[in-house]
Amino acid sequence: MELLDYVLIAGVGLVAGFVNVLAASGSMLVLPMLIFLGLPASVANATNRVAIILQNVVAVRNFTQQKLISFRLTWPIALSATVGALLGAFVAVEINEKYLEYTIASLLVLMFFLLIFKPSAWIKGKAPEAKGLHMWWQILIFFFIGLYGGFIQAGVGLFLLAGLVLGVGHELVKANAAKVFIVLIYTPLALAVFIWNDLVNWEAGLVLAAGNMTGAFFASRYAQKIGAGFIRYLLMIVLIASALKMYGVIDWFLELW
């Protein structure tokens, strides 16, 4: 890779780190960029995990200082997601990739409409203690979210936010904090599987991590000041953009140019 390639990686990483921590799906910027620079898709997917871990170390530290993470409430679902993620990284599943993308895109569109028509659930939330965090269906939901995250990191934050807000009862700022903690817990195990299979490009991964960490620092530092209302609108934009990407609309539009 040339010097300009690394500058591009760091720049995209900065934006992705900010979006990942404040909303989700920053990896949907990173993966196409790494593939464009010549990395195989499997290597790009693995290399991105290096940046995700270091990005979330920074974010969790800042969120912890602001007392936004309830570790007692988050550990059970984090462990459930970790088991799912480990299986997701190990098990090869025969599935039509395009069908999977369409299914995920449809779920993202559904979340978009939930953001529009149920804004109070995302902004105010409900007390997790009152909703019974340890109910079996909540644990099961995060197992499957972790399973998806083990296979494909891109977009998992959107499903974690939906589970944390609509399932657990967090408001959006605290859901973001819990989200980055959960991802920090399960990603090292998934990364270990990719390292074992020699799929990580360390040079690109560490440069990407520098950008991600910078973006994550600012996002986690000012998330509480920015507030749930702004994050909700940002999340709506990310949801629609991600869905259009998965439906192939963005690629079709770019081909016209």
VOPAGU-2260 file (C-alpha; in pm, 1 decimal, decimal comma):
REM VOPAGU-2260
SITE   aa  ch    i         X         Y         Z
SITE  MET   A    0       0,0       0,0       0,0
SITE  GLU   A    1     106,8     359,1     -67,1
SITE  LEU   A    2     120,6     644,4     185,6
SITE  LEU   A    3    -201,6     793,1      47,8
SITE  ASP   A    4    -374,3     459,3     103,3
SITE  TYR   A    5    -289,1     474,5     472,7
SITE  VAL   A    6    -406,7     836,5     491,6
SITE  LEU   A    7    -737,6     726,3     338,1
SITE  ILE   A    8    -764,8     436,5     583,5
SITE  ALA   A    9    -704,1     666,5     881,5
SITE  GLY   A   10    -951,4     926,3     753,3
SITE  VAL   A   11   -1229,6     677,7     689,4
SITE  GLY   A   12   -1148,4     516,8    1024,3
SITE  LEU   A   13   -1197,2     849,1    1203,2
SITE  VAL   A   14   -1543,1     893,1    1052,2
SITE  ALA   A   15   -1631,4     527,2    1112,7
SITE  GLY   A   16   -1521,2     542,7    1476,2
SITE  PHE   A   17   -1740,7     846,8    1537,5
SITE  VAL   A   18   -2041,4     689,1    1364,4
SITE  ASN   A   19   -1987,5     349,2    1531,2
SITE  VAL   A   20   -1993,6     493,5    1881,9
SITE  LEU   A   21   -2261,4     759,2    1834,6
SITE  ALA   A   22   -2491,1     547,5    1615,2
SITE  ALA   A   23   -2378,4     231,7    1429,4
SITE  SER   A   24   -2268,1      83,5    1095,5
SITE  GLY   A   25   -1938,9     267,9    1055,3
SITE  SER   A   26   -1802,9     -64,4     931,5
SITE  MET   A   27   -2015,4     -23,3     620,2
SITE  LEU   A   28   -1780,1     260,9     528,4
SITE  VAL   A   29   -1466,4      69,1     623,0
SITE  LEU   A   30   -1523,1    -264,8     448,1
SITE  PRO   A   31   -1584,4    -128,1      94,9
SITE  MET   A   32   -1283,9     102,3     135,3
SITE  LEU   A   33   -1049,4    -181,5     239,9
SITE  ILE   A   34   -1175,6    -399,8     -44,8
SITE  PHE   A   35   -1129,0    -108,8    -287,8
SITE  LEU   A   36    -764,9     -85,0    -172,7
SITE  GLY   A   37    -707,7    -448,5    -266,1
SITE  LEU   A   38    -778,8    -651,9      47,4
SITE  PRO   A   39    -985,9    -968,4      -1,1
SITE  ALA   A   40   -1329,8    -942,5     159,8
SITE  SER   A   41   -1241,9   -1200,1     426,8
SITE  VAL   A   42    -923,3   -1010,4     517,1
SITE  ALA   A   43   -1108,4    -677,4     524,0
SITE  ASN   A   44   -1372,0    -827,3     754,6
SITE  ALA   A   45   -1104,0    -963,8     988,7
SITE  THR   A   46    -880,9    -654,2     979,5
SITE  ASN   A   47   -1171,9    -429,8    1074,6
SITE  ARG   A   48   -1200,8    -615,8    1408,2
SITE  VAL   A   49    -861,7    -480,1    1520,3
SITE  ALA   A   50    -991,0    -124,5    1491,0
SITE  ILE   A   51   -1324,5    -215,3    1650,2
SITE  ILE   A   52   -1153,9    -344,9    1966,0
SITE  LEU   A   53    -925,6     -43,9    2015,9
SITE  GLN   A   54   -1203,8     199,8    1925,1
SITE  ASN   A   55   -1427,8      49,9    2192,7
SITE  VAL   A   56   -1153,3      51,3    2457,2
SITE  VAL   A   57   -1145,9     430,6    2419,8
SITE  ALA   A   58   -1525,8     461,5    2412,8
SITE  VAL   A   59   -1584,2     234,5    2714,6
SITE  ARG   A   60   -1327,1     429,6    2916,0
SITE  ASN   A   61   -1500,8     760,8    2844,9
SITE  PHE   A   62   -1850,2     621,3    2900,3
SITE  THR   A   63   -1737,3     464,8    3230,1
SITE  GLN   A   64   -1601,1     799,1    3351,4
SITE  GLN   A   65   -1940,7     952,6    3270,7
SITE  LYS   A   66   -2116,3     668,7    3459,7
SITE  LEU   A   67   -2323,9     575,8    3154,2
SITE  ILE   A   68   -2262,0     199,2    3169,0
SITE  SER   A   69   -2438,7     -23,8    3421,2
SITE  PHE   A   70   -2201,3    -320,6    3422,0
SITE  ARG   A   71   -2430,4    -522,5    3650,1
SITE  LEU   A   72   -2713,0    -495,4    3398,1
SITE  THR   A   73   -2498,3    -535,1    3087,4
SITE  TRP   A   74   -2277,3    -833,9    3176,2
SITE  PRO   A   75   -2543,5   -1106,7    3130,0
SITE  ILE   A   76   -2638,6    -995,1    2778,8
SITE  ALA   A   77   -2273,5    -927,6    2693,0
SITE  LEU   A   78   -2184,1   -1287,0    2782,3
SITE  SER   A   79   -2478,8   -1417,1    2579,2
SITE  ALA   A   80   -2366,8   -1211,9    2278,6
SITE  THR   A   81   -2011,0   -1340,3    2326,5
SITE  VAL   A   82   -2119,5   -1704,4    2303,2
SITE  GLY   A   83   -2311,7   -1621,1    1987,1
SITE  ALA   A   84   -2020,9   -1427,3    1837,5
SITE  LEU   A   85   -1777,4   -1711,6    1898,7
SITE  LEU   A   86   -2008,8   -1953,5    1721,1
SITE  GLY   A   87   -2061,9   -1699,6    1445,5
SITE  ALA   A   88   -1688,3   -1674,4    1382,4
SITE  PHE   A   89   -1638,4   -2053,8    1385,7
SITE  VAL   A   90   -1937,8   -2200,8    1209,4
SITE  ALA   A   91   -1968,1   -2180,9     831,5
SITE  VAL   A   92   -2333,4   -2150,8     737,4
SITE  GLU   A   93   -2462,6   -2219,3     387,3
SITE  ILE   A   94   -2684,8   -1923,4     306,5
SITE  ASN   A   95   -2750,7   -1709,8       3,0
SITE  GLU   A   96   -2557,7   -1390,8      80,6
SITE  LYS   A   97   -2784,2   -1166,3    -127,3
SITE  TYR   A   98   -3094,4   -1305,7      45,9
SITE  LEU   A   99   -2931,2   -1235,5     382,1
SITE  GLU   A  100   -2855,7    -876,3     279,4
SITE  TYR   A  101   -3216,0    -818,7     167,9
SITE  THR   A  102   -3346,9    -960,5     495,7
SITE  ILE   A  103   -3117,8    -738,2     701,5
SITE  ALA   A  104   -3206,7    -433,8     490,1
SITE  SER   A  105   -3577,6    -497,9     552,4
SITE  LEU   A  106   -3515,3    -513,5     927,5
SITE  LEU   A  107   -3326,5    -183,6     908,6
SITE  VAL   A  108   -3619,8     -20,2     731,2
SITE  LEU   A  109   -3849,5    -153,1    1005,7
SITE  MET   A  110   -3623,5       4,2    1269,8
SITE  PHE   A  111   -3634,2     332,5    1076,8
SITE  PHE   A  112   -4014,1     342,7    1104,8
SITE  LEU   A  113   -3995,0     252,1    1474,3
SITE  LEU   A  114   -3767,2     553,2    1520,7
SITE  ILE   A  115   -4026,0     773,5    1349,0
SITE  PHE   A  116   -4342,4     643,6    1514,1
SITE  LYS   A  117   -4204,8     547,9    1858,6
SITE  PRO   A  118   -3948,4     821,7    1930,0
SITE  SER   A  119   -4017,1     826,1    2304,7
SITE  ALA   A  120   -3901,7     464,7    2340,9
SITE  TRP   A  121   -3562,2     557,9    2196,3
SITE  ILE   A  122   -3518,0     895,6    2366,8
SITE  LYS   A  123   -3659,8     837,3    2716,2
SITE  GLY   A  124   -3637,7     460,9    2752,8
SITE  LYS   A  125   -3772,1     259,1    3045,5
SITE  ALA   A  126   -3590,1     149,0    3356,9
SITE  PRO   A  127   -3420,3    -185,8    3275,7
SITE  GLU   A  128   -3470,1    -303,6    3634,4
SITE  ALA   A  129   -3846,4    -271,9    3591,0
SITE  LYS   A  130   -3846,4    -480,7    3274,3
SITE  GLY   A  131   -3658,5    -783,3    3409,3
SITE  LEU   A  132   -3323,2    -786,9    3230,4
SITE  HIS   A  133   -3267,8   -1156,5    3294,4
SITE  MET   A  134   -3575,5   -1278,3    3108,3
SITE  TRP   A  135   -3482,9   -1568,8    2881,4
SITE  TRP   A  136   -3599,1   -1402,3    2560,8
SITE  GLN   A  137   -3368,2   -1105,3    2620,3
SITE  ILE   A  138   -3070,3   -1335,4    2665,5
SITE  LEU   A  139   -3171,8   -1526,0    2351,0
SITE  ILE   A  140   -3204,8   -1206,9    2145,1
SITE  PHE   A  141   -2851,0   -1100,6    2230,2
SITE  PHE   A  142   -2718,9   -1448,6    2156,2
SITE  PHE   A  143   -2848,4   -1419,0    1799,1
SITE  ILE   A  144   -2724,1   -1061,0    1766,7
SITE  GLY   A  145   -2381,9   -1184,9    1877,8
SITE  LEU   A  146   -2406,2   -1470,3    1627,1
SITE  TYR   A  147   -2455,3   -1215,3    1349,3
SITE  GLY   A  148   -2172,7    -999,3    1486,2
SITE  GLY   A  149   -1936,1   -1295,8    1479,0
SITE  PHE   A  150   -2010,0   -1350,6    1109,9
SITE  ILE   A  151   -2034,5    -990,9     991,1
SITE  GLN   A  152   -1945,5    -699,1    1217,5
SITE  ALA   A  153   -2100,4    -442,3     983,0
SITE  GLY   A  154   -2446,1    -338,8    1101,5
SITE  VAL   A  155   -2444,0    -530,5    1430,3
SITE  GLY   A  156   -2458,0    -205,9    1629,3
SITE  LEU   A  157   -2800,3    -126,9    1484,8
SITE  PHE   A  158   -2940,5    -455,9    1613,8
SITE  LEU   A  159   -2769,4    -410,5    1950,8
SITE  LEU   A  160   -2926,6     -65,1    1984,0
SITE  ALA   A  161   -3269,7    -203,0    1895,3
SITE  GLY   A  162   -3229,6    -481,2    2152,5
SITE  LEU   A  163   -3103,1    -246,4    2422,8
SITE  VAL   A  164   -3369,7      20,5    2366,2
SITE  LEU   A  165   -3678,8    -181,5    2273,8
SITE  GLY   A  166   -3590,7    -502,2    2460,1
SITE  VAL   A  167   -3397,8    -394,9    2769,4
SITE  GLY   A  168   -3537,8     -42,4    2810,2
SITE  HIS   A  169   -3231,1     181,4    2786,5
SITE  GLU   A  170   -3262,1     531,2    2645,4
SITE  LEU   A  171   -3042,4     591,6    2342,2
SITE  VAL   A  172   -2735,0     748,7    2505,2
SITE  LYS   A  173   -2702,4     469,5    2763,8
SITE  ALA   A  174   -2783,5     211,3    2496,7
SITE  ASN   A  175   -2487,9     338,9    2294,1
SITE  ALA   A  176   -2262,5     302,9    2597,4
SITE  ALA   A  177   -2383,5     -52,0    2665,0
SITE  LYS   A  178   -2349,0    -136,0    2295,1
SITE  VAL   A  179   -1978,0     -51,0    2277,2
SITE  PHE   A  180   -1912,9    -248,5    2597,6
SITE  ILE   A  181   -2086,4    -557,9    2456,4
SITE  VAL   A  182   -1891,1    -534,2    2130,2
SITE  LEU   A  183   -1566,6    -489,3    2325,7
SITE  ILE   A  184   -1635,3    -809,7    2519,8
SITE  TYR   A  185   -1713,3   -1038,7    2225,4
SITE  THR   A  186   -1485,8    -902,2    1950,5
SITE  PRO   A  187   -1149,4   -1029,5    2087,8
SITE  LEU   A  188   -1272,3   -1389,9    2070,0
SITE  ALA   A  189   -1398,9   -1343,8    1715,5
SITE  LEU   A  190   -1070,1   -1174,4    1621,0
SITE  ALA   A  191    -873,4   -1466,4    1767,1
SITE  VAL   A  192   -1045,7   -1698,5    1519,9
SITE  PHE   A  193    -946,5   -1472,8    1229,1
SITE  ILE   A  194    -587,2   -1443,4    1357,6
SITE  TRP   A  195    -566,6   -1823,0    1382,8
SITE  ASN   A  196    -662,9   -1840,0    1015,6
SITE  ASP   A  197    -407,7   -1569,7     923,3
SITE  LEU   A  198    -667,7   -1328,9     786,0
SITE  VAL   A  199    -557,0   -1004,0     954,5
SITE  ASN   A  200    -359,0    -731,6     774,8
SITE  TRP   A  201    -192,7    -575,1    1079,2
SITE  GLU   A  202     -53,2    -265,0     908,6
SITE  ALA   A  203    -390,7    -162,3     770,8
SITE  GLY   A  204    -563,8    -268,6    1092,7
SITE  LEU   A  205    -347,2     -54,9    1320,7
SITE  VAL   A  206    -370,4     251,8    1094,8
SITE  LEU   A  207    -746,0     204,5    1079,4
SITE  ALA   A  208    -750,6     167,3    1457,9
SITE  ALA   A  209    -575,7     503,4    1502,5
SITE  GLY   A  210    -852,8     670,3    1304,6
SITE  ASN   A  211   -1130,2     475,3    1477,3
SITE  MET   A  212    -994,2     555,7    1822,1
SITE  THR   A  213    -984,9     928,1    1744,1
SITE  GLY   A  214   -1343,2     927,9    1619,3
SITE  ALA   A  215   -1454,8     714,6    1914,5
SITE  PHE   A  216   -1288,6     953,2    2161,3
SITE  PHE   A  217   -1487,1    1253,6    2042,2
SITE  ALA   A  218   -1813,1    1060,4    2003,5
SITE  SER   A  219   -1799,2     907,8    2352,7
SITE  ARG   A  220   -1670,0    1228,1    2512,1
SITE  TYR   A  221   -1960,0    1438,5    2389,4
SITE  ALA   A  222   -2242,0    1182,8    2347,6
SITE  GLN   A  223   -2419,9    1299,1    2663,1
SITE  LYS   A  224   -2402,1    1664,8    2555,6
SITE  ILE   A  225   -2520,3    1582,4    2204,8
SITE  GLY   A  226   -2820,9    1402,2    2351,0
SITE  ALA   A  227   -3054,4    1124,0    2244,7
SITE  GLY   A  228   -3255,4    1345,4    2009,1
SITE  PHE   A  229   -2961,2    1417,5    1778,6
SITE  ILE   A  230   -2843,0    1056,8    1797,0
SITE  ARG   A  231   -3192,3     944,7    1692,7
SITE  TYR   A  232   -3179,8    1157,1    1376,3
SITE  LEU   A  233   -2826,2    1040,0    1298,4
SITE  LEU   A  234   -2940,1     681,1    1346,9
SITE  MET   A  235   -3229,1     735,0    1104,7
SITE  ILE   A  236   -2984,7     854,1     837,3
SITE  VAL   A  237   -2753,5     557,6     900,7
SITE  LEU   A  238   -3044,8     312,1     886,4
SITE  ILE   A  239   -3171,7     436,7     551,3
SITE  ALA   A  240   -2821,2     461,1     400,6
SITE  SER   A  241   -2738,4     108,0     519,1
SITE  ALA   A  242   -3064,7     -31,7     383,6
SITE  LEU   A  243   -3014,7     137,3      44,7
SITE  LYS   A  244   -2661,1      -2,9      31,9
SITE  MET   A  245   -2781,7    -355,9     106,5
SITE  TYR   A  246   -3064,2    -331,3    -146,4
SITE  GLY   A  247   -2803,5    -228,9    -406,0
SITE  VAL   A  248   -2962,8     111,3    -472,1
SITE  ILE   A  249   -2646,1     308,4    -394,3
SITE  ASP   A  250   -2430,4      85,3    -616,5
SITE  TRP   A  251   -2687,3     119,0    -897,0
SITE  PHE   A  252   -2688,6     497,1    -862,1
SITE  LEU   A  253   -2306,8     515,4    -867,7
SITE  GLU   A  254   -2298,3     304,1   -1183,7
SITE  LEU   A  255   -2514,2     566,1   -1356,6
SITE  TRP   A  256   -2236,9     817,0   -1299,2
